[in-house]
Amino acid sequence: MASRKLKLLVDMMKGNRLRYFGAVAAVGVTSVVGFISPSVLGGIADALTSKAKGTNDPLNFPAFLNRFYYQRGGLDYVVSHLWIAALIIIALYVLNGCFQYFRSRWTATASEAIAKNMRDRLYTHLQSLPYDYHVKAKTGDLIQRCTSDVETIRRFLQTQVVEVFRAVLMLIVALTLMLQMNVKMTLVSMVLVPFLFVFAMWFFKWVRKSFQLSDEAEGKMSAVLQENLTGVRVVRAFGRQQFEIDKFNEANDDLWKKSRRLCNLLAIYWSGSDLLSMAQTGVTLVYGVFLAASANDILSIGDMTKFVTYISMLLWPIRQMGRILSDMGKSLVAFDRIDEILVAKSEEDDEDAVCAPIEGDIVFDHVGFEYERMNPVLIDIDFTVKAGQTVAVLGATGTGKSTLMHLLQRLYDVEDGRGEIRIGGVNIKKIRKSHLRSRIGLILQEPFLYSRTVRNNIGIAVKNPTDEMIFDAARTACAHDFIQDFENGYDTLVGERGVTLSGGQKQRVAIARTLLKQNDILIFDDSLSAVDTETDKAIREALKEQKKEGGTCATTFIISHRLTTLAEADVIIVLQNGRVAQNGSHDELIHEDGLYRRIYMIQTALEEELNQTEKTA
């Protein structure tokens, strides 16, 4: 599992590895340069001390400076030309700043590119996941994984990856230099370092778990927020604002509690590591002063200065290791959440799937289907639809009407041994899914509209549609007139999810969008429910007129409970308890005892009563 994640990360870094190598090299330079400055300062301190005591002690500068000073007069030259050492220190800081700039630039550029690759990979993979995955997933949580979690990884890659190299390099260089000066002093200077390491590892163990809980809580809160904003009409219609506020507060409180626990852990670590670091610096300083002040000159003032500076430089990366580990813990959690999406199996076709013509009779041959084991939705569904026919599907809620259409689109596949669906004699499992769905036009009961203009929402179905094509589709869907009544006509901006349109208007725009492209099969999944009876009839008449004029000859499925709509279908299929209870024309079914006749009698009686009431009024 870890190797797979590492392989994935390396793959994401493709094209940016050289920048990271450059950043690592720049960090190496800054780390080495950082150790030269204290050595120069220590050399100056020893030179001034030696001059004050009247002794001629050896110079204690880095080797390249020692050669420079000895060639020009040694100790006297150092004391009389202190400005040279000052210039060297300034030059070192300038050099350090230049390489820090390159390091920051290269890591920022590389991490942004990796984050982009990761978002592209996630979005592309989400498009390839099966319908069933999206039905079960929470949209708010998916959005957070593609944004917040990717950003967490980006920050870690930008700020902390090269810091690991820097911390290791500084530890090695500092220990090497300190051991060369005084082994005993080095051991004293490292006495509390093991405790810092243990403390950092303890912190990593707990902070990773806390980050995971906090991240999951944030995902749940995002899901609640997304659901509320998406269902704003329902919330307002039922006056459930307070309920939604309470639900959001509950999720927000949970996030706050887990984030507070995380902050407490961070506070404990930073205060504890600061205490250990300061204590270690204090121990080094006290022991260094003791050695420097002893009569045996065990440690010079310059070396003591170097030791205190080096130990401070050494403790910083060790202390920083806690931040690196905490960010690493958070990034690992984020990476796990992203990986959960990437390991989800993509929707795949059979190896021999082809782009067969979607024409001919549609046959459901003893099809059975279940979403969950031992809970069948469709049982032995067996019927044939002639090419070009209009088929109406009637049934109570939960009888499998929409599932029937999902199977036809291959949003779900019929399991082997549970029957098969054929179009023109070809098993639809042998037809490529993308090709099959491109030839099927689906209009849902709750259509989705984009936050764009009406023109864009209708024209999105095909590439570069002409205005005349859009107008013709809108006329067929009985949408042209009400669109023209808008102040900006077809350039009217539709609110998010079509919130500025009525239910019937949204449905007609969605119908126009579907009719714009050439379809071999049309599915109206209760998509005429929000339009009045006259508009419903006008849409059906317009579709019939298209057929007469040589237009679309699509096989049409209509799911509806409105008998005036069902009655004009060539075939009516009645589903009951997941089975085909009745199958025939309107005239046949009203003379046959069954569900269709009972519904027909009830609706006819209601219409007669309504007409009588209107006459009386």
BAMAR-281986 format. One record per residue (C-alpha): residue number from 1; x, y, z. Coordinates in nm, 3 decimals. Layout:
n,X,Y,Z
NUM,X,Y,Z $
...
//
This chain:
n,X,Y,Z
1,0.000,0.000,0.000 $
2,0.279,0.242,0.097 $
3,0.477,0.154,-0.216 $
4,0.170,0.217,-0.432 $
5,0.125,0.563,-0.277 $
6,0.493,0.641,-0.323 $
7,0.469,0.532,-0.688 $
8,0.163,0.752,-0.732 $
9,0.340,1.053,-0.577 $
10,0.648,1.000,-0.794 $
11,0.420,0.974,-1.097 $
12,0.251,1.303,-0.998 $
13,0.596,1.467,-0.975 $
14,0.673,1.386,-1.338 $
15,0.812,1.695,-1.510 $
16,0.900,1.862,-1.177 $
17,1.162,1.629,-1.032 $
18,1.449,1.845,-1.158 $
19,1.306,2.146,-0.971 $
20,1.301,1.945,-0.649 $
21,1.659,1.831,-0.702 $
22,1.754,2.194,-0.756 $
23,1.568,2.295,-0.438 $
24,1.747,2.023,-0.241 $
25,2.082,2.146,-0.376 $
26,1.992,2.504,-0.280 $
27,1.900,2.388,0.071 $
28,2.235,2.210,0.093 $
29,2.417,2.531,0.003 $
30,2.220,2.742,0.253 $
31,2.283,2.485,0.529 $
32,2.658,2.481,0.469 $
33,2.676,2.861,0.436 $
34,2.478,2.889,0.758 $
35,2.757,2.711,0.949 $
36,3.033,2.933,0.808 $
37,2.902,3.256,0.969 $
38,2.931,3.132,1.332 $
39,3.282,3.006,1.252 $
40,3.383,3.354,1.131 $
41,3.229,3.516,1.441 $
42,3.407,3.264,1.666 $
43,3.738,3.339,1.491 $
44,3.691,3.714,1.549 $
45,3.612,3.651,1.920 $
46,3.927,3.439,1.963 $
47,4.142,3.693,1.774 $
48,4.024,3.983,1.992 $
49,4.070,3.776,2.309 $
50,4.424,3.676,2.203 $
51,4.511,4.041,2.124 $
52,4.373,4.157,2.460 $
53,4.579,3.895,2.650 $
54,4.892,3.979,2.447 $
55,4.930,3.620,2.325 $
56,4.967,3.511,1.964 $
57,4.725,3.216,1.955 $
58,4.658,3.042,1.622 $
59,4.373,3.189,1.418 $
60,4.044,3.003,1.452 $
61,3.877,3.090,1.122 $
62,3.765,2.854,0.846 $
63,4.062,2.722,0.645 $
64,4.018,2.957,0.347 $
65,4.015,3.263,0.579 $
66,4.310,3.140,0.783 $
67,4.525,3.125,0.467 $
68,4.404,3.471,0.362 $
69,4.492,3.632,0.700 $
70,4.827,3.454,0.747 $
71,4.940,3.574,0.405 $
72,4.869,3.932,0.514 $
73,5.009,3.945,0.867 $
74,4.806,3.709,1.083 $
75,4.655,3.830,1.413 $
76,4.742,4.198,1.375 $
77,4.588,4.210,1.029 $
78,4.265,4.051,1.158 $
79,4.227,4.304,1.441 $
80,4.307,4.603,1.220 $
81,4.081,4.489,0.935 $
82,3.767,4.367,1.110 $
83,3.561,4.515,0.829 $
84,3.681,4.232,0.599 $
85,3.524,3.971,0.829 $
86,3.209,4.185,0.845 $
87,3.193,4.197,0.463 $
88,3.240,3.821,0.446 $
89,2.953,3.768,0.689 $
90,2.732,4.005,0.486 $
91,2.831,3.825,0.164 $
92,2.744,3.490,0.323 $
93,2.400,3.619,0.423 $
94,2.343,3.756,0.072 $
95,2.448,3.421,-0.078 $
96,2.220,3.244,0.168 $
97,1.930,3.469,0.069 $
98,1.985,3.406,-0.303 $
99,1.975,3.030,-0.261 $
100,1.674,3.059,-0.028 $
101,1.499,3.246,-0.309 $
102,1.576,2.970,-0.561 $
103,1.471,2.705,-0.313 $
104,1.137,2.878,-0.246 $
105,1.072,2.945,-0.613 $
106,1.149,2.593,-0.731 $
107,0.951,2.419,-0.455 $
108,0.652,2.653,-0.501 $
109,0.650,2.600,-0.879 $
110,0.690,2.224,-0.846 $
111,0.427,2.184,-0.572 $
112,0.172,2.391,-0.766 $
113,0.231,2.178,-1.076 $
114,0.195,1.858,-0.871 $
115,-0.128,1.986,-0.715 $
116,-0.258,2.064,-1.064 $
117,-0.168,1.713,-1.181 $
118,-0.341,1.569,-0.877 $
119,-0.660,1.770,-0.932 $
120,-0.661,1.674,-1.302 $
121,-0.612,1.309,-1.210 $
122,-0.890,1.319,-0.950 $
123,-1.138,1.498,-1.176 $
124,-1.068,1.268,-1.470 $
125,-1.102,0.961,-1.249 $
126,-1.428,1.086,-1.100 $
127,-1.567,1.113,-1.454 $
128,-1.481,0.748,-1.516 $
129,-1.634,0.610,-1.196 $
130,-1.961,0.419,-1.226 $
131,-2.300,0.573,-1.157 $
132,-2.337,0.361,-0.844 $
133,-2.028,0.525,-0.688 $
134,-2.172,0.875,-0.726 $
135,-2.510,0.763,-0.591 $
136,-2.344,0.653,-0.264 $
137,-2.077,0.927,-0.235 $
138,-2.136,1.261,-0.064 $
139,-2.076,1.553,-0.298 $
140,-1.947,1.788,-0.026 $
141,-1.692,1.531,0.089 $
142,-1.572,1.469,-0.269 $
143,-1.530,1.844,-0.321 $
144,-1.323,1.872,-0.004 $
145,-1.097,1.585,-0.112 $
146,-1.037,1.751,-0.449 $
147,-0.967,2.093,-0.297 $
148,-0.875,2.107,0.071 $
149,-0.692,1.772,0.082 $
150,-0.497,1.849,-0.236 $
151,-0.403,2.188,-0.088 $
152,-0.277,2.015,0.229 $
153,-0.046,1.795,0.021 $
154,0.066,2.094,-0.185 $
155,0.168,2.288,0.126 $
156,0.363,1.991,0.259 $
157,0.544,1.943,-0.072 $
158,0.629,2.313,-0.087 $
159,0.744,2.375,0.267 $
160,0.842,2.049,0.435 $
161,0.980,1.795,0.188 $
162,1.312,1.972,0.138 $
163,1.317,2.058,0.509 $
164,1.367,1.688,0.584 $
165,1.691,1.696,0.384 $
166,1.788,2.024,0.548 $
167,1.732,1.886,0.899 $
168,1.938,1.572,0.830 $
169,2.220,1.773,0.667 $
170,2.233,2.027,0.951 $
171,2.241,1.747,1.208 $
172,2.534,1.576,1.034 $
173,2.735,1.895,0.973 $
174,2.675,2.035,1.324 $
175,2.774,1.711,1.496 $
176,3.087,1.679,1.279 $
177,3.203,2.034,1.357 $
178,3.121,2.008,1.728 $
179,3.297,1.674,1.773 $
180,3.610,1.818,1.609 $
181,3.617,2.100,1.865 $
182,3.536,1.914,2.190 $
183,3.385,1.566,2.233 $
184,3.278,1.614,2.596 $
185,3.118,1.950,2.521 $
186,2.936,1.790,2.227 $
187,2.792,1.513,2.447 $
188,2.671,1.768,2.702 $
189,2.521,1.974,2.420 $
190,2.325,1.667,2.303 $
191,2.201,1.541,2.641 $
192,1.837,1.650,2.588 $
193,1.823,1.583,2.213 $
194,1.702,1.218,2.251 $
195,1.407,1.346,2.456 $
196,1.322,1.586,2.174 $
197,1.321,1.296,1.926 $
198,1.099,1.080,2.148 $
199,0.866,1.374,2.208 $
200,0.843,1.438,1.830 $
201,0.761,1.071,1.756 $
202,0.492,1.066,2.029 $
203,0.347,1.382,1.882 $
204,0.343,1.232,1.530 $
205,0.151,0.927,1.651 $
206,-0.126,1.130,1.814 $
207,-0.142,1.420,1.573 $
208,-0.198,1.196,1.269 $
209,-0.505,1.039,1.431 $
210,-0.635,1.383,1.531 $
211,-0.580,1.518,1.180 $
212,-0.781,1.227,1.037 $
213,-1.073,1.287,1.274 $
214,-1.063,1.661,1.203 $
215,-1.049,1.607,0.826 $
216,-1.342,1.365,0.832 $
217,-1.543,1.607,1.045 $
218,-1.470,1.887,0.797 $
219,-1.587,1.660,0.514 $
220,-1.916,1.591,0.694 $
221,-1.968,1.962,0.756 $
222,-1.900,2.037,0.388 $
223,-2.155,1.772,0.290 $
224,-2.421,1.927,0.518 $
225,-2.350,2.273,0.374 $
226,-2.364,2.146,0.015 $
227,-2.693,1.960,0.074 $
228,-2.851,2.267,0.232 $
229,-2.749,2.502,-0.048 $
230,-2.858,2.252,-0.313 $
231,-3.197,2.194,-0.151 $
232,-3.264,2.558,-0.062 $
233,-3.611,2.547,-0.220 $
234,-3.719,2.247,-0.015 $
235,-3.582,2.402,0.304 $
236,-3.779,2.723,0.243 $
237,-4.093,2.541,0.129 $
238,-4.116,2.335,0.448 $
239,-3.989,2.605,0.681 $
240,-3.699,2.386,0.793 $
241,-3.442,2.663,0.830 $
242,-3.401,2.607,1.204 $
243,-3.368,2.231,1.156 $
244,-3.095,2.288,0.896 $
245,-2.921,2.541,1.122 $
246,-2.924,2.288,1.408 $
247,-2.789,2.016,1.178 $
248,-2.509,2.244,1.056 $
249,-2.431,2.357,1.412 $
250,-2.401,1.994,1.520 $
251,-2.154,1.918,1.239 $
252,-1.970,2.245,1.302 $
253,-1.948,2.176,1.677 $
254,-1.806,1.832,1.606 $
255,-1.541,1.987,1.379 $
256,-1.465,2.254,1.642 $
257,-1.415,1.995,1.918 $
258,-1.183,1.783,1.707 $
259,-0.995,2.088,1.581 $
260,-0.960,2.215,1.939 $
261,-0.811,1.880,2.044 $
262,-0.570,1.909,1.753 $
263,-0.475,2.263,1.856 $
264,-0.417,2.143,2.213 $
265,-0.177,1.877,2.085 $
266,0.006,2.138,1.877 $
267,0.027,2.372,2.176 $
268,0.163,2.093,2.398 $
269,0.427,2.003,2.141 $
270,0.548,2.354,2.063 $
271,0.561,2.462,2.426 $
272,0.726,2.134,2.531 $
273,0.980,2.140,2.248 $
274,1.056,2.508,2.322 $
275,1.116,2.418,2.687 $
276,1.353,2.132,2.596 $
277,1.533,2.345,2.334 $
278,1.584,2.636,2.574 $
279,1.694,2.400,2.849 $
280,1.948,2.239,2.617 $
281,2.077,2.580,2.506 $
282,2.103,2.683,2.871 $
283,2.294,2.366,2.967 $
284,2.533,2.419,2.671 $
285,2.588,2.785,2.761 $
286,2.651,2.718,3.134 $
287,2.888,2.429,3.069 $
288,3.063,2.625,2.791 $
289,3.121,2.924,3.021 $
290,3.253,2.686,3.288 $
291,3.505,2.535,3.044 $
292,3.602,2.873,2.893 $
293,3.661,3.023,3.240 $
294,3.870,2.730,3.367 $
295,4.241,2.784,3.420 $
296,4.336,2.516,3.167 $
297,4.177,2.701,2.869 $
298,3.988,2.384,2.776 $
299,3.753,2.584,2.554 $
300,3.816,2.920,2.392 $
301,3.561,3.203,2.389 $
302,3.532,3.163,2.013 $
303,3.466,2.789,2.035 $
304,3.208,2.848,2.308 $
305,3.036,3.100,2.079 $
306,3.042,2.844,1.799 $
307,2.903,2.572,2.026 $
308,2.611,2.783,2.144 $
309,2.535,2.890,1.787 $
310,2.573,2.538,1.649 $
311,2.352,2.383,1.915 $
312,2.085,2.644,1.843 $
313,2.114,2.560,1.474 $
314,2.104,2.190,1.557 $
315,1.802,2.212,1.787 $
316,1.603,2.409,1.532 $
317,1.579,2.125,1.275 $
318,1.515,1.870,1.550 $
319,1.237,2.087,1.689 $
320,1.120,2.155,1.334 $
321,1.098,1.779,1.289 $
322,0.781,1.794,1.496 $
323,0.626,2.039,1.249 $
324,0.748,1.823,0.961 $
325,0.598,1.514,1.122 $
326,0.269,1.691,1.201 $
327,0.238,1.820,0.844 $
328,0.339,1.478,0.718 $
329,0.067,1.320,0.932 $
330,-0.193,1.558,0.794 $
331,-0.068,1.502,0.439 $
332,-0.079,1.124,0.480 $
333,-0.439,1.151,0.596 $
334,-0.520,1.374,0.298 $
335,-0.336,1.138,0.065 $
336,-0.533,0.841,0.204 $
337,-0.860,1.023,0.140 $
338,-0.751,1.110,-0.216 $
339,-0.629,0.756,-0.271 $
340,-0.971,0.621,-0.173 $
341,-1.106,0.792,-0.485 $
342,-0.820,0.686,-0.712 $
343,-0.839,0.319,-0.611 $
344,-1.213,0.307,-0.683 $
345,-1.260,0.091,-0.990 $
346,-1.337,0.282,-1.309 $
347,-1.632,0.193,-1.526 $
348,-1.513,-0.044,-1.795 $
349,-1.654,-0.202,-2.109 $
350,-1.613,-0.559,-2.216 $
351,-1.303,-0.614,-2.427 $
352,-1.512,-0.686,-2.737 $
353,-1.752,-0.390,-2.687 $
354,-1.819,-0.208,-3.015 $
355,-2.001,0.100,-3.143 $
356,-2.292,-0.098,-3.288 $
357,-2.589,0.089,-3.441 $
358,-2.857,0.164,-3.180 $
359,-3.151,0.062,-3.396 $
360,-3.400,-0.221,-3.420 $
361,-3.623,-0.383,-3.161 $
362,-3.546,-0.350,-2.790 $
363,-3.581,-0.679,-2.606 $
364,-3.580,-0.733,-2.229 $
365,-3.523,-1.108,-2.211 $
366,-3.616,-1.243,-1.866 $
367,-3.415,-0.971,-1.688 $
368,-3.367,-0.974,-1.312 $
369,-3.181,-0.716,-1.103 $
370,-3.107,-0.630,-0.741 $
371,-2.911,-0.347,-0.579 $
372,-2.859,-0.548,-0.262 $
373,-2.832,-0.921,-0.212 $
374,-3.163,-1.099,-0.149 $
375,-3.360,-0.782,-0.226 $
376,-3.465,-0.805,-0.594 $
377,-3.597,-0.492,-0.765 $
378,-3.681,-0.646,-1.103 $
379,-3.795,-1.009,-1.146 $
380,-3.813,-1.190,-1.479 $
381,-3.883,-0.877,-1.690 $
382,-3.971,-0.996,-2.040 $
383,-4.107,-0.776,-2.321 $
384,-4.023,-0.651,-2.670 $
385,-4.049,-0.296,-2.807 $
386,-4.058,-0.244,-3.182 $
387,-3.821,0.016,-3.327 $
388,-3.983,0.361,-3.335 $
389,-4.263,0.270,-3.096 $
390,-4.368,0.483,-2.799 $
391,-4.374,0.280,-2.479 $
392,-4.537,0.396,-2.157 $
393,-4.431,0.251,-1.821 $
394,-4.669,0.265,-1.526 $
395,-4.622,0.142,-1.172 $
396,-4.622,0.238,-0.807 $
397,-4.319,0.400,-0.644 $
398,-4.039,0.150,-0.598 $
399,-4.155,-0.100,-0.860 $
400,-3.840,-0.051,-1.069 $
401,-3.948,0.189,-1.345 $
402,-3.635,0.405,-1.329 $
403,-3.418,0.096,-1.271 $
404,-3.551,-0.038,-1.602 $
405,-3.420,0.274,-1.778 $
406,-3.090,0.264,-1.585 $
407,-3.033,-0.088,-1.716 $
408,-3.111,0.022,-2.072 $
409,-2.845,0.296,-2.041 $
410,-2.601,0.057,-1.873 $
411,-2.575,0.279,-1.567 $
412,-2.605,-0.063,-1.406 $
413,-2.537,-0.392,-1.583 $
414,-2.747,-0.707,-1.569 $
415,-2.547,-0.980,-1.399 $
416,-2.462,-1.289,-1.597 $
417,-2.733,-1.549,-1.571 $
418,-3.002,-1.287,-1.491 $
419,-3.122,-1.242,-1.849 $
420,-3.010,-0.989,-2.108 $
421,-3.115,-0.674,-2.292 $
422,-3.077,-0.662,-2.670 $
423,-3.105,-0.379,-2.922 $
424,-3.136,-0.491,-3.283 $
425,-3.038,-0.839,-3.174 $
426,-2.713,-0.722,-3.007 $
427,-2.664,-0.769,-2.633 $
428,-2.609,-0.418,-2.495 $
429,-2.314,-0.552,-2.295 $
430,-2.138,-0.580,-2.629 $
431,-2.203,-0.211,-2.704 $
432,-1.959,0.048,-2.575 $
433,-2.119,0.242,-2.289 $
434,-2.015,0.587,-2.410 $
435,-2.158,0.513,-2.756 $
436,-2.483,0.369,-2.617 $
437,-2.544,0.666,-2.387 $
438,-2.461,0.918,-2.658 $
439,-2.752,0.776,-2.861 $
440,-3.000,0.778,-2.571 $
441,-3.170,1.099,-2.466 $
442,-3.274,1.105,-2.099 $
443,-3.496,1.371,-1.942 $
444,-3.526,1.335,-1.565 $
445,-3.810,1.441,-1.339 $
446,-3.569,1.679,-1.163 $
447,-3.352,1.806,-1.450 $
448,-3.017,1.969,-1.381 $
449,-2.953,2.308,-1.539 $
450,-2.620,2.489,-1.533 $
451,-2.577,2.843,-1.404 $
452,-2.553,2.978,-1.758 $
453,-2.786,3.134,-2.013 $
454,-3.090,2.950,-2.147 $
455,-2.916,2.936,-2.486 $
456,-2.610,2.769,-2.335 $
457,-2.819,2.522,-2.136 $
458,-3.004,2.404,-2.447 $
459,-2.702,2.418,-2.679 $
460,-2.474,2.221,-2.448 $
461,-2.601,1.895,-2.599 $
462,-2.414,1.940,-2.930 $
463,-2.099,2.112,-3.052 $
464,-2.146,2.460,-3.202 $
465,-2.526,2.457,-3.243 $
466,-2.689,2.726,-3.459 $
467,-2.959,2.954,-3.320 $
468,-3.212,2.793,-3.553 $
469,-3.132,2.448,-3.413 $
470,-3.180,2.578,-3.058 $
471,-3.508,2.755,-3.149 $
472,-3.649,2.444,-3.323 $
473,-3.571,2.225,-3.021 $
474,-3.728,2.483,-2.788 $
475,-4.044,2.499,-3.006 $
476,-4.080,2.122,-2.998 $
477,-4.048,2.131,-2.618 $
478,-4.303,2.416,-2.600 $
479,-4.038,2.637,-2.439 $
480,-3.982,2.895,-2.714 $
481,-4.274,3.123,-2.616 $
482,-4.196,3.157,-2.245 $
483,-3.824,3.201,-2.320 $
484,-3.908,3.486,-2.558 $
485,-4.110,3.649,-2.280 $
486,-3.799,3.681,-2.063 $
487,-3.639,4.025,-2.064 $
488,-3.320,3.890,-2.224 $
489,-3.482,3.603,-2.412 $
490,-3.242,3.317,-2.477 $
491,-2.962,3.517,-2.312 $
492,-3.140,3.510,-1.976 $
493,-2.907,3.378,-1.707 $
494,-3.042,3.070,-1.532 $
495,-2.965,3.053,-1.159 $
496,-2.768,2.768,-1.009 $
497,-2.945,2.437,-1.084 $
498,-3.212,2.640,-1.268 $
499,-3.348,2.792,-0.946 $
500,-3.486,3.101,-1.127 $
501,-3.718,2.887,-1.343 $
502,-4.036,2.710,-1.241 $
503,-4.044,2.330,-1.234 $
504,-4.230,2.310,-1.564 $
505,-3.999,2.560,-1.732 $
506,-3.693,2.366,-1.618 $
507,-3.839,2.044,-1.755 $
508,-3.915,2.200,-2.094 $
509,-3.564,2.351,-2.122 $
510,-3.422,2.007,-2.036 $
511,-3.646,1.844,-2.299 $
512,-3.528,2.098,-2.559 $
513,-3.166,2.025,-2.465 $
514,-3.219,1.652,-2.517 $
515,-3.410,1.692,-2.845 $
516,-3.132,1.908,-2.989 $
517,-2.911,1.604,-3.045 $
518,-3.009,1.308,-3.259 $
519,-3.132,1.027,-3.034 $
520,-3.212,0.669,-3.124 $
521,-3.391,0.624,-2.791 $
522,-3.575,0.887,-2.587 $
523,-3.657,0.840,-2.220 $
524,-3.899,1.070,-2.036 $
525,-3.849,0.966,-1.672 $
526,-4.162,1.130,-1.529 $
527,-4.027,1.447,-1.691 $
528,-4.367,1.580,-1.793 $
529,-4.503,1.575,-1.439 $
530,-4.446,1.947,-1.374 $
531,-4.616,2.071,-1.693 $
532,-4.990,2.114,-1.730 $
533,-5.201,1.871,-1.933 $
534,-5.226,2.102,-2.235 $
535,-4.849,2.155,-2.251 $
536,-4.794,1.782,-2.204 $
537,-5.022,1.716,-2.502 $
538,-4.859,1.989,-2.711 $
539,-4.511,1.841,-2.654 $
540,-4.630,1.494,-2.754 $
541,-4.802,1.636,-3.063 $
542,-4.484,1.820,-3.161 $
543,-4.284,1.498,-3.130 $
544,-4.538,1.315,-3.347 $
545,-4.521,1.592,-3.604 $
546,-4.143,1.557,-3.616 $
547,-4.181,1.188,-3.697 $
548,-4.433,1.261,-3.976 $
549,-4.197,1.516,-4.129 $
550,-3.915,1.262,-4.143 $
551,-3.744,1.387,-3.831 $
552,-3.644,1.171,-3.536 $
553,-3.784,0.816,-3.535 $
554,-3.654,0.743,-3.187 $
555,-3.800,0.465,-2.979 $
556,-3.956,0.653,-2.689 $
557,-4.009,0.543,-2.329 $
558,-4.242,0.752,-2.113 $
559,-4.263,0.696,-1.738 $
560,-4.573,0.870,-1.608 $
561,-4.882,0.839,-1.390 $
562,-5.091,1.066,-1.612 $
563,-5.324,0.842,-1.815 $
564,-5.380,1.102,-2.086 $
565,-5.008,1.071,-2.153 $
566,-5.000,0.693,-2.127 $
567,-5.311,0.636,-2.339 $
568,-5.151,0.750,-2.663 $
569,-4.851,0.516,-2.633 $
570,-4.824,0.220,-2.869 $
571,-4.750,-0.013,-2.579 $
572,-4.814,0.024,-2.208 $
573,-4.613,-0.180,-1.958 $
574,-4.748,-0.202,-1.605 $
575,-4.497,-0.296,-1.335 $
576,-4.611,-0.439,-1.005 $
577,-4.384,-0.577,-0.732 $
578,-4.090,-0.576,-0.974 $
579,-4.269,-0.781,-1.237 $
580,-4.452,-0.705,-1.561 $
581,-4.812,-0.731,-1.446 $
582,-4.969,-0.610,-1.773 $
583,-4.852,-0.539,-2.126 $
584,-5.065,-0.401,-2.409 $
585,-5.230,-0.098,-2.564 $
586,-5.464,0.141,-2.383 $
587,-5.774,-0.013,-2.541 $
588,-5.663,-0.361,-2.441 $
589,-5.574,-0.277,-2.082 $
590,-5.891,-0.084,-1.991 $
591,-6.089,-0.399,-2.072 $
592,-5.859,-0.616,-1.868 $
593,-5.891,-0.644,-1.492 $
594,-5.577,-0.509,-1.331 $
595,-5.388,-0.206,-1.196 $
596,-5.416,-0.003,-1.518 $
597,-5.795,-0.030,-1.530 $
598,-5.829,0.061,-1.160 $
599,-5.613,0.373,-1.205 $
600,-5.806,0.460,-1.523 $
601,-6.141,0.434,-1.338 $
602,-6.014,0.649,-1.048 $
603,-5.872,0.923,-1.272 $
604,-6.181,0.921,-1.497 $
605,-6.409,0.957,-1.194 $
606,-6.200,1.244,-1.059 $
607,-6.205,1.424,-1.394 $
608,-6.584,1.383,-1.421 $
609,-6.628,1.515,-1.066 $
610,-6.402,1.810,-1.142 $
611,-6.592,1.889,-1.463 $
612,-6.925,1.869,-1.277 $
613,-6.792,2.105,-1.008 $
614,-6.678,2.354,-1.274 $
615,-7.021,2.341,-1.444 $
616,-7.199,2.397,-1.113 $
617,-6.970,2.691,-1.033 $
//
